[in-house]
Each structure stands twice: as C-alpha cells, then as structure tokens.
Amino acid sequence: MTGVCLAFLLGMYAMPSFCVWSAWCTDDVEMVIASTALPTSPWRALWRTATYAIRYMDLAFPALVVSLVLSVLAFGMTYLAIQYAQSAFVVGGLGGVDLLKRDLLPHGQKPPVIPESLGLVCAVIYLLILVAFIPFRYFGANMYGLPSSLAGDVYSSPGLHQDLASFLSALLSVYSGAFLGFVDDVLDIRWRYKLPIPLLSSIPMLAVYMAGGGTTGVVIPAWPPILRDVLGCSTMELGALYYVFMMMLATFCTNCINILAGINGVEVGQATVIALSICVNDLLYLDIPAVVRAALINKTPIPYPVDILRGYHGSQDLVIRHLFSLHLLLPFIGTSLALLAWNRYPARVFVGDTYCYFAGMVLVSCGVLGHYSKTLLLFFLPQIFNFLLSCPQLFGLVPCPRHRVPFVDVPSGRLYPSSVRLHASTPRVTHALLALLESCRCVRRLRNETGQVVGVTNMTLLNAVLVMAGARAETVSRADLSASLAVADPALKPRAARSTLYLTERGLWYCTMLVQVIGSVIAFAIRYRLSSVLFPST
C-alpha cells in the first residue's frame, strides 16, 4: 500500500513536471500541454491550470515541489528500510532494553532486546535523497531557476555555484556528524571525548560560509539606548569570535537533543517539532498563495516577472536562503516521521546517538548556511532550559547518576520523578540553589523521617514536567538510603506517592511535545514582536 501511494504521488508530480520540462526545452508550452492533456474539456482545463501552477512555482521557488515529493518518498523508504534492517542491528550487537518497561514485566521474564542506532538508517536515506535532489535543483539551471533577464537584474547573491557549494558542504557536515554518532554508538565514547565531535563536523559548512563572504557582525540592540551610546556603533564586527559562536552552536544543537532523552520518541519528536517550526519560519518569506493565484488568474504558461517577485517577502537573497533551508529540512522531516513511527511508545526501535548527531547537524547546517543562526537558537528554548537546569549535575554540584530517566510505579504504570542521593557534605550554596529551584517547581527535595533533606529529583525537563504535574515520592526510608549507599551509583529510589501520579510514559511524551510547541510560539513572538522593539532598523 505504501508503494502504491508513493507511485501515485510521484506520478501526480511527474506528469505535469514532464510537460513543464518539455515546454522549457521546446518553448512551445501550449503544444506540449495539448499533446498530454485529457480528452474532456473540464479535465483539460484542470490539467492546464495545474501545469501552469507548477511552472510558476518552479520559477518562483525552484525545486520546492520536488523537495515535497522527495520528502514523501523519504518517509516511505525510511519506514520500509527500518522494517527490514532492524534485525540486522540486533545480530550485530546493537540492541538494548527499555528501562521503563523492564520492571513492568512478570518476575523472571527476560526483557526483549530492542534494536538500537536505527538513526543510521534515517541518516543514510536522507543523504541519498539529497544526492538525488541535486540534478533537479542545479542541473541545467540558470540563476536560481529564473529567466536570465530577471535573474541578472534582481539578484545580488554570489550565484548558483555558491549555492551548490553550500548544499554540498551541508551534505558533508551531516555525513560526518552521522558517521561519528554511529561510532559513538558502537564504541560508547565518554562524554569528555565526544564533545569535540560536532566541532569537526561543522568545519565544512563554516569553510563555505567564510568563502562565501558570510557576515560576522551583530546588530547592537537599540534598547536600552545606553548600549549604542557606550559602544558608539549600531553593529559590532566579531570576526573570528563569530565562527567560535557557530562552532559552539553546532556542539549545543547536537548534544542538547541527546541530553533531553529518556522516554520513547522524545529525541525524534523534539527534533521534528524544531524542524517544522523552522519550516514555518522559512515559509513566512515565501508567498506561495500569491504565485498560485497568479497562475490561476493569468492562465498563461509564461509568468510575468512581477508575478514571481510578488511571491517574495523581503529581499530575493532572503528568499533564496530560506528556500535553501526548506530543501534541507523537508526530506529530514520525512525521514524523522518514519523513524518516529517506529520509536514512539511503545518503542520497537531505538534511535541511538547517531540520530542525535545527525539531527543536530541538519538543523545547525540550515541555521548557519541559511544565515539565521541566532533565530535558530530561539527554537531550542526547551533544550536551553533543560541544559541550564542540568548544569548543577553536569558540573558536579549535585551527584549525577548513570540514568536520569523517570521512575515507573509498577502497580499503576505511571511515572514519577527519578531522584539522586545528596552527600552529607553538600555545601549550603547548593542547598540554597535547590531550595530556589524547588520554589519554582522545577525540582523536589526529598526528606527522611526526621525531615532532613537527603535527596533531590534529577534535574531534567522530563522530571521537571512530572514535578509540575504534582507527581512525587514518599518520605525516604532507611531501607531506601541503605539500598542507595550499597551501590556506587548515587541514584535514590523511594516509593511513589501513588495518589499524586497522573502521567504515563505516553502522556509525558505529549506534555514534552507541548512544551516544545510552546517554546516555538515564544520563539516566534521574540523574533517578530520583541525584535522590532530591540532592533527597529531591521
């Protein structure tokens, strides 16, 4: 059924596209349309209108329709490839156990082995789809697909070759990120060694960004006015520091997806929501309805230049940059949705670090090469919050256990926050910080029978959502403390206060995705409302 649907979709695009391509070569659009049109008059008019609309779209937004078709193809290919490849990963030793479902099994039953690192399949098909996309976008094209006279007049960008160089550098960065992520899955590299991996993967796109004369300046906010008065300028040139910022951005984008993990589907879900949000941001610069409306009104095979320019919000350079971003993101969304179908609750496959590095490099490539790296960072607000919340554990102020995933209450099947044991020598500053976070309902401190604070919930967004939902553990008993002290891992597992539990693993996933969507809404408000106050000239 999937193959039939894909063939139908490809055929629906291929036939009108063949007409357009033939007309482009023969300069006789009416003849080609007449030769391929259906015999009845209403269908002929509909066929002609569809062909004109596709031609207008291809001229105004080159290869955008191709990206849409290839994203559907990527979804089908990824879904089928995972179905047939998952057993090979288990045979190769890439398998694991779902920690949240292990305790729910009957006593003595061995948990099933779930294939890991299936993000590799997603990355491979994504790269193949982008390679197949190159001829549609760049073969035989003039300046961005527009008529030569129009392209020469309105474009100040370096040209098609620079655009192709950016595209190939993105491919190389994504490939290196996925490869190094798979190496991490196989060799289980320690954190201190895996941090430089995104720095190496970002080198190709940063080199092309530099060769293309990418800007390294930042605009100084107009409010408060004292900033520009003190600095004596409205823009500041950062030079090499800007490249350091983008390398740090690559490191953050890849690792933040990996840090916010622990339940089925959360890695793929957050990356997909971010990618969809960026696509919405890209589409704000493309007035697609105006171009289609022009095709319906004019009913001519050759659009007027004003019809094409009417579809641009902002300068032509901005449109091309965001169109470039869409070319990278649409196939990524297709492959990610297919992976999500297998990784959602209850997960049949795990994505591994491969997907986290792969997804991070795709997103950062769009932001850097699309020249909106600062806007990209806004869509990572939940990940930034998760990182800041995790800092006390990441930097040793609070003990960090091996796994910080929520605990599951076996009788009810619902989740409650996982926790960690505090050392007796914990500084007062740390206790004050934990008290502040508890007042914000980000963590919950655990006490023993005497009221002494002996533990705290793990500092992750997932546990914070459970804390905000009211889930909590009972008072820590001596047996709980003894069990924690008997092992090297500082995890502390008291019994759950069952009356406070509301969220299952599936419910926690929906809440996390809601947080991600709210973060995107806030990002749009900052980008298009607050920025007009801080940067009135832009």
N, C-alpha and C positions, 0 to 999 in steps of 0.2 A: 504493500500500500504506500509506503514511504517513497519507493522508487517511482511509482505511477504519479504521485503528486509532484515530485521533483521534475519528472519528464514533462508534465503538463505545464508547470510554471516556466520551465526553460523554453518550451515551445511557444508559450504566450509572448515571451520576450523576443525569442529568436526570429520569429517570422516578421514582425514589424521592424526589428533591427536590421534584418537582411534587406528589407525594402529600402530602409534609410541608407544603408551602406551602398547598395547598388545605385541608388539615386545620387549619392555623393560622387560616385565614380563616373556615372554616365551623364550627370547634370540634367536628367530628364525624370523628375520625380513622378509626374503625372503618369508617364508611360509605365513605370515600374509598379506603381500602385494599381493601375488598371489591370495589369497582367496578373497580379496576385490577389486581386480583390474577389470577394464572394459575389455570386451572380445577382442576388436580390438587392434591390436598391437600398433599403434601410441598413442592411449589413454592410454594404459597400460604403455608405456614408460613415458608419461607425468605425469601419476599418481604416478609412482615410483619416478620420479625426484622431484615432489612436496613433497612427503613424506620424502625423504631424506633431502630436503632443510629445512623442518620444524624440523626434528630431529636435524640437525646441529644447527639450530637457537636455539632450546630449550636447547641444551647442552652448546652452547657458551653464550647465553643471556637468562637465564631461565625465562620463563613465559612472555617474551616480546610480543610474538604474542597473548597470552591470554589477555594482557592489551589492545592491539589494538582492539581485538574483543569486550571486555567489554566496551571500550570507545564508540564504535558504539552502543552497547546495552544501555549504559547510556544516549546517545543522544536521542534515541527513547523513553525510559522510561520517561525521564525528560520532553520531549515535550508533550507527552500524559498526564502525571500527571498534568502539568500546565493547560492544556486544561480543564481537569475535576475538578481541585481543585480551580480554580480562583474564582468561585462564592462563595465558602465556606469562603474565606477570607473576601469578602465584607460583607457577612452575619455576620461574626464575628467582624465586625467593623474595619477591616484593609483595608481601602480604602482611596484614596486621589484624588486630582485634579492636572492635568498637568498645571503648572503655565504659560508655554509659549504658550499654546493653549487656555487658558481661555479668553484672550482678543480678540481672533480671532472669537469667536462665535457671532452670531447676538445678538443685545441688548435684554436683558430679558431672553435669553435661558440659562438654567441651565447647567453647565459643567458636563459631565459624570463622574461617580465615577470609578476610575481605581484601581484594586486590588493591594495592597502593600504587601511587605515582602515575595514575591514568591521566594526569595533566599533560604527560608527554604526548599522548595520542592527540589531545586537543591542540598542542603547540605544533606538532608536525603537520596536521591537516590545515591549520591556519596559515602556516608558511607556504604550503603547496598552493592554497587558494590565492594567496597574494602573488606568488610567482605566475600563476595562470592569469591573474588580473593585469599584469604588465602590458601585454600586447593590446588589450582593449583600451588602455589609457594612453599609452605612449607610442605605439607603432603607427607610423604614418601621420601623426598628429602635428598640427602647427601650434602656434602659441595658445596653449590651454584649450584647444579644440575650437576656437572661434575663427571666423573668417579673417584672413590675413590683414585686410584693411582695418577692421575693427580692433584686432589684437594689437596691431602696431601702434594704434592711436591711444588706447586706454590703459595699457599695461606698462608699469614701471618695474616689474619684478625681473629677476635675473633670467627667467625663461624656462623652457621645458626641461633643458638638461639639468639645471639646478634642482628642479622639482623631482626629476628621476633620481638624481644623486641622493636627495633627502629620503626618497622612498627606499632605495637600496640600503642606505645606512640604517634606516629603521628595521629593515629585514635582518641585517647583520646583528644589530643590538638585541633584537628579540631572540634570534637564534642562539646567540652566546648566552643570554640570560636563561633560556630554557635548558640549554646543554649543561650549564653549571648548576642549575637547580636539580637536574636529574643526577648529576654527580653527587650532590649533597644527599639526595635520597638514598643512593647506593652506598656511599661511604660514611654517611652520618657525620658530616663535618661539624666541629664545635663552633659555637657562636662567634668566638673571637676570630676565627679564621674565615667564616662565611660572610662577615660584614663587608670585606673589600670586593666581593663578587660583583655587586651591581656597579661598583666604580669601574671595573674592567669592561663590563657590558655597555656602559654609557659612552665609552671613548669614540666609537664610530659616529654616533649621531652628533656628539659635541664637535668632532673634527669637521663634519659637514656644516654644522651651524656656524663655526668660525670661518670656514672657507666661503660661505655664502654671505658674509658680512653681517651676521646676526647682531642685533643691538645688545649692548651690555650696560645700558643706562637704566636708571629707575627714576620715576617721577616722584618728587617730594610732595607730600600732602599739603593742600592749601589751608587746611585746618588742623591744628591751631596755626595761625599766621606766623608765630614766632619761629617755626621751623625754617621757613624760607628766608625769614629775615636774618637768622643766625648764619645759615649756610650761604646766603647770598645767591641762590640759584633755584630754579624750579625743577631741574633734573640733575642727577648725580651720576657720573660715569664710574662704574665699579671695576671695569676691566677684567682682570683675571679672577677677581673675587666672585663675579657673576657666574663664571664657569664652575667655581667651587660650590656655589649655591646649587647649580643644576646637578652636579655630581652628588651632593648631599640629598637632593630631591629624589634622584634615582635610587639611592640607598634607602630612603624612607619609604618610597612607594612600594618597593618590593618587600621590605621587612614588615611593614605595618599590616599588610594583608596576612602575613604569616603569624604575626603576634595575635591578631584577633581571630582565633580559631578555637575549636573545642567541641562544636556540635555539628551535626550533619548539614552540609550545604552552606555553611556560613562564609567560607572563603570564596566560593564561586558566586554566591548571592551578593556579597558586598561589591565584588569587582564588577558584576553585571549592572548593578544599580549605578555605580560610578560611571561606567561606560555609557549607559543610557542617558544619564544626566549630562555628560559631555556632548552626546549627540544632540540633545535638545538645545544646548548652548550653541552648537555649530549651526543648527537649523535656524536659529534666530537671525543669522546673517544671509540666509538663502530664502528668497520669497518665491517658493515653488508654486503656490497657487497663482501668482501673477503671471508666471511663464505659461502654465497650463491654460489659464484664462485667455492669454494672447493667442494661443494656438486654436482655441475654440472660436474666438471672435474673428481672427483673420482668415482662417481656413485656407491658408496658403502654405506651400511646402517650404518656402524660404522666409525665415523671420526677419523682421526689420531689426537693425541694431538697437533701437530703443526698447524693443520687446525683451531682448536679452539683458540689457542694462537695468530694466525695470525689476528684474529678479534679484538685484544685488542690494543688500542693506549694508551700507558702509562702502569703503573703497574696494576696488577689484582685488587688491592684494589681500585684504582681509578675507574676502570670499574664497580665494584660492587656498589660503591657509586652512580655513575651516573645512573646505571641501576635501583637502588632503587628509585632515583628521577623520572625516567620515569614511574615506576609503580604507583607513586602517581599522576603524572601530566596528563597522558593520559586520565584517566577517568574524571579528573577535566575539561579538555578541552572539552570532550564530553558533559558533563552537562552544561558547560558555553555556548557553542554554541547553545544548545537548548534554554537556557534562553535568549540568545541574539536574537534569532528568535522572541521571544515574546516582548522583551524590546526595540528593535530597533525602529527607527522612522517610523511611529507614534506608540508610545508605547501602548501596550494593557495590560501590567502589569508593576509594579514597583518592583525593587529588594529589597529595604529596606536596613537597616543596617545589616541585617542578612547575606546577600551575601558579604558585605564588610569585615566583621569579618571572615566569612568562607573562602573567597578567600585569605585574608591576612595570615591566619593561615596555609593554604595549602602551599602557597609559602614559608613562613618562615620555615615550617617543612622540606621542601625539601632542603633549604639552610643550615639549622643547622645540620640536620641528614645526609645530603649528604656532609658535611664538605666543603661547598663553600659559606659561609655566606657573605664574602667580595665580591665575584663575583656576588652574588645575588643583592647586593646593587647597583651595576653598572646598572642593568636593570631597576632601579627605578629613573633614571636621570630626566625624566619629572616630576615625583612626587616630587623629591627633589627640582627642580626648582619651582614648584608650592608652596611647603611649604615655601621656602625661600622668594618667592615673597609675600606670605600671612602673613609673620611674622609681618610687621607693623600693620596689622589689628588684628592679633591674640593676640598681646601683647599690644594693646591699644594705639599705636602711632597715628593710624588713626581709626576713628569710623568704626565699623563693623555692617552692617545691618543684619537682620534675614536671608534674602535670598540674595545671591550674583550672582544669575543666570543672564545671559544676558537679556536685554530688547528686545521685539519684536516690530517692526514697523508694525502696523496693516494694513495700506493700501498695503504695499509691501510684508508683510510676512517675511521680512528679519530681521536679528538680529543686534543689536549694543550694545556696552559695557554698562553694568549697572554701576551706579555711587553712590557715597555717599557724603553727605554734610560735609564739614570741619568746625570745630569750629572756632570762631573768635580768640580764644586764642591758636591756633595751634603754637607750637614752631618753631623757624627759622630752627632748625636742621631738623625737619620733612619736612618743605618746601624744604630745600636743598636736602633731600633724594628723595622727589617726583620729583624734577627737574632732578636729576640724572637718575631716572627710566624713566622719560619721554624722555630724550635724547637717552636712549636705546630702545625706542619704546615698553616698557613694560606696561606703563600706559599713560593716557592722562589727564592733568589737565583741569578743567572746569572753565570758567570765566564768569562774569556777563557783563552787558552793559558797565561798566566803566573799564573793563579789570582786575578786581580784581579776584584772584583765590578763588573760593568758593566751589569747589568740586574736586573730582578725581575719575577715574574709579576704580571699585573694583579690588583688587589685586589677581586675579586668572589666571590660564593658559588659560582658555576659553576666558576671557575678553582680555588677552594679545594677543591671536591669532586674535581676532577681531580688536584690535588696530593696529597690524602689517598689517592686511588686509586693513587698511585705514578707517574703519568704525568709525564714530564719531557723537557726538551730537551737536546741535546748541548752541548758546550762552544762558546761563541760564537767564531766565527772572525773574522778581519779583514775578510773579504768581507761577513759579516753586519753588522758595525759600519759599514762603508763604505756599504752599502745603506741603513742607517737614517739615517746622517748626511747622505745625499744628498737627503733629503726633509724637509719641515717637520714632519711627524708623527713623534713620538718612538717609534713602535712598533718593536719589535725582534723579528725572526723567524728564530731559528736552526732548524736541522733537528731533527726529533724523534728521541729515542732510542726506536726502534721497538719494542724488546723490552719497554718499560715501558708500552705503550699497551694499554688494555683496553676503554675505553668508547667506543661510538659516540654519535652525537647522540641516538638513541632511548634508549640506556642512560643517558646523562647526564640526560635528562628524568625517567626513572623514579627515579634517585637523588635528584634535586632534589625530586620529589614525596614521596619517602620522608622526606627531611629536613623537609619541610613538615608531614607527618603526625606525625613525632616531636616537632616543635615544638608541635603541638596537644596531644599527650599530656602534654608538660611543662606546658603552659598549664593543662590540667585539674588536674594534680597541684598546681600552685601555687594555683589558685583554690579548690579544695575540700579540700586537705590542709594545705598550708603556711599558708593564710589563717586556718584555725581556730586556729593557734598564735599568729599575729601579731594577729588580731582576734577574741579569744574571745567577745566580747559580741555579735558579728554573725554 
